Amino acid sequence: MLLIGASMVVSTLEQLRERRKPLPVLVAFGTRRSTLGWSVLWQTALPVFLGLALSVLGGIGLGAVLLKLASVPVTVHWTSLGAMAGIGAGVVLVTCLSPPPLWRMMRLDGLRTE
């Protein structure tokens, strides 16, 4: 999970670096900084939460089918499931490290060219 979190930080910072020029332009045209900050968070959080929901539902469904085929009673260990999903959701909190570079890149001096 640490490796996944580190990968998410690197990919978020790479996305911000690619948008170095458009960000100050958006701020110059009046886009609120908080809107841009939320957009970065949602670009990371939404796919992770959708993936978590899909994996939990798919895992429970597939496990139930396999256990029924083996004639074993279906039970779900909710604490383990909740713990793993919580760890996966906690990895999204790593993206809370991205606002300081984002605020720096949104400065209007980023519009200057040499």
Sine and cosine of phi, psi and omega as CSV:
sin_phi,cos_phi,sin_psi,cos_psi,sin_omega,cos_omega
0.00,0.00,-0.55,0.84,0.05,-1.00
-0.90,0.44,-0.63,0.78,0.03,-1.00
-0.91,0.42,-0.65,0.76,0.04,-1.00
-0.90,0.43,-0.69,0.73,0.03,-1.00
-0.88,0.47,-0.67,0.74,0.04,-1.00
-0.90,0.43,-0.64,0.77,0.04,-1.00
-0.89,0.45,-0.63,0.78,0.02,-1.00
-0.92,0.39,-0.62,0.78,0.05,-1.00
-0.89,0.45,-0.71,0.70,-0.02,-1.00
-0.89,0.45,-0.69,0.72,-0.01,-1.00
-0.92,0.38,-0.59,0.80,0.05,-1.00
-0.91,0.42,-0.69,0.72,0.02,-1.00
-0.92,0.39,-0.57,0.82,0.07,-1.00
-0.91,0.42,-0.66,0.76,0.05,-1.00
-0.88,0.48,-0.67,0.74,0.01,-1.00
-0.91,0.41,-0.63,0.78,0.00,-1.00
-0.91,0.42,-0.60,0.80,0.03,-1.00
-0.92,0.39,-0.46,0.89,-0.04,-1.00
-0.99,-0.16,0.40,0.92,-0.06,-1.00
-0.84,0.54,-0.65,0.76,0.00,-1.00
-0.98,0.17,-0.71,0.70,-0.03,-1.00
-0.91,0.41,-0.50,0.87,-0.05,-1.00
-0.88,0.47,-0.77,0.64,0.04,-1.00
-0.90,0.44,-0.50,0.86,0.04,-1.00
-0.91,0.41,-0.69,0.73,0.03,-1.00
-0.89,0.46,-0.65,0.76,0.04,-1.00
-0.91,0.41,-0.64,0.77,0.01,-1.00
-0.90,0.44,-0.52,0.85,0.02,-1.00
-0.99,0.11,-0.02,1.00,0.12,-0.99
0.96,-0.28,0.15,0.99,0.06,-1.00
-0.94,0.33,0.74,-0.67,-0.03,-1.00
-0.93,0.37,0.59,-0.81,0.01,-1.00
-0.90,0.44,-0.59,0.81,0.00,-1.00
-0.91,0.42,-0.56,0.83,0.04,-1.00
-0.89,0.45,-0.68,0.74,0.03,-1.00
-0.92,0.39,-0.60,0.80,0.04,-1.00
-0.90,0.44,-0.69,0.72,0.04,-1.00
-0.91,0.42,-0.57,0.82,-0.01,-1.00
-0.91,0.42,-0.63,0.78,0.04,-1.00
-0.91,0.42,-0.67,0.74,0.01,-1.00
-0.90,0.44,-0.70,0.72,-0.04,-1.00
-0.93,0.36,-0.51,0.86,0.03,-1.00
-0.91,0.41,-0.42,0.91,0.02,-1.00
-0.99,-0.12,-0.67,0.74,-0.13,-0.99
-0.96,0.29,-0.67,0.74,-0.09,-1.00
-0.87,0.49,-0.75,0.66,0.04,-1.00
-0.89,0.46,-0.58,0.82,0.00,-1.00
-0.92,0.38,-0.71,0.71,-0.01,-1.00
-0.93,0.38,-0.61,0.79,0.08,-1.00
-0.91,0.42,-0.65,0.76,0.05,-1.00
-0.90,0.43,-0.63,0.77,0.05,-1.00
-0.90,0.44,-0.71,0.71,0.00,-1.00
-0.88,0.47,-0.70,0.72,0.01,-1.00
-0.90,0.44,-0.67,0.74,-0.03,-1.00
-0.94,0.35,-0.62,0.79,0.02,-1.00
-0.92,0.40,-0.76,0.65,-0.01,-1.00
-0.91,0.42,-0.68,0.73,0.03,-1.00
-0.91,0.41,-0.64,0.77,0.01,-1.00
-0.91,0.41,-0.68,0.73,0.04,-1.00
-0.91,0.41,-0.69,0.72,-0.01,-1.00
-0.90,0.44,-0.75,0.66,-0.01,-1.00
-0.91,0.41,-0.65,0.76,0.05,-1.00
-0.89,0.46,-0.64,0.76,0.02,-1.00
-0.90,0.43,-0.67,0.74,0.01,-1.00
-0.89,0.45,-0.71,0.70,-0.01,-1.00
-0.91,0.42,-0.63,0.77,0.03,-1.00
-0.93,0.37,-0.59,0.81,0.07,-1.00
-0.90,0.43,-0.64,0.77,0.04,-1.00
-0.90,0.44,-0.53,0.85,0.01,-1.00
-1.00,0.01,0.05,1.00,-0.01,-1.00
0.86,0.52,0.64,0.76,0.04,-1.00
-0.93,-0.37,0.66,-0.75,0.00,-1.00
-0.89,0.46,0.63,-0.77,-0.04,-1.00
-1.00,0.05,0.87,-0.50,0.12,-0.99
-0.72,-0.69,0.59,-0.81,0.01,-1.00
-0.91,-0.41,0.79,-0.61,0.04,-1.00
-1.00,0.05,1.00,-0.03,-0.17,-0.99
-0.91,0.41,-0.52,0.86,-0.02,-1.00
-0.93,0.36,-0.66,0.75,0.04,-1.00
-0.91,0.41,-0.68,0.73,0.02,-1.00
-0.89,0.47,-0.71,0.71,0.02,-1.00
-0.91,0.42,-0.61,0.79,0.00,-1.00
-0.91,0.42,-0.71,0.70,-0.01,-1.00
-0.92,0.38,-0.65,0.76,0.05,-1.00
-0.92,0.40,-0.59,0.80,0.04,-1.00
-0.91,0.42,-0.63,0.77,0.06,-1.00
-0.90,0.43,-0.68,0.73,0.04,-1.00
-0.88,0.47,-0.66,0.76,0.04,-1.00
-0.94,0.34,-0.53,0.85,0.03,-1.00
-0.91,0.41,-0.45,0.89,0.03,-1.00
-0.89,0.45,-0.49,0.87,0.03,-1.00
-0.90,0.44,-0.49,0.87,0.01,-1.00
-0.89,0.45,-0.30,0.95,0.06,-1.00
-0.87,0.49,-0.49,0.87,0.00,-1.00
-0.93,0.36,-0.17,0.99,0.10,-1.00
-0.93,0.37,-0.16,0.99,0.07,-1.00
-0.99,0.16,-0.17,0.99,-0.09,-1.00
-0.99,0.13,-0.35,0.94,-0.02,-1.00
-0.87,0.50,-0.65,0.76,0.01,-1.00
-0.84,0.54,-0.73,0.68,0.08,-1.00
-0.91,0.41,-0.55,0.83,0.02,-1.00
-0.89,0.45,-0.70,0.71,0.00,-1.00
-0.90,0.44,-0.63,0.78,0.03,-1.00
-0.89,0.45,-0.64,0.77,-0.04,-1.00
-0.96,0.26,-0.30,0.95,-0.02,-1.00
-1.00,0.03,-0.02,1.00,0.03,-1.00
-0.89,0.45,0.57,-0.82,-0.06,-1.00
-0.94,0.34,-0.29,0.96,0.06,-1.00
-0.94,0.34,-0.16,0.99,0.09,-1.00
-0.95,0.32,-0.21,0.98,0.03,-1.00
-0.98,0.19,-0.32,0.95,-0.02,-1.00
-0.94,0.33,0.60,-0.80,0.12,-0.99
-0.86,-0.52,0.42,-0.91,-0.05,-1.00
-0.99,-0.15,0.00,0.00,0.00,0.00
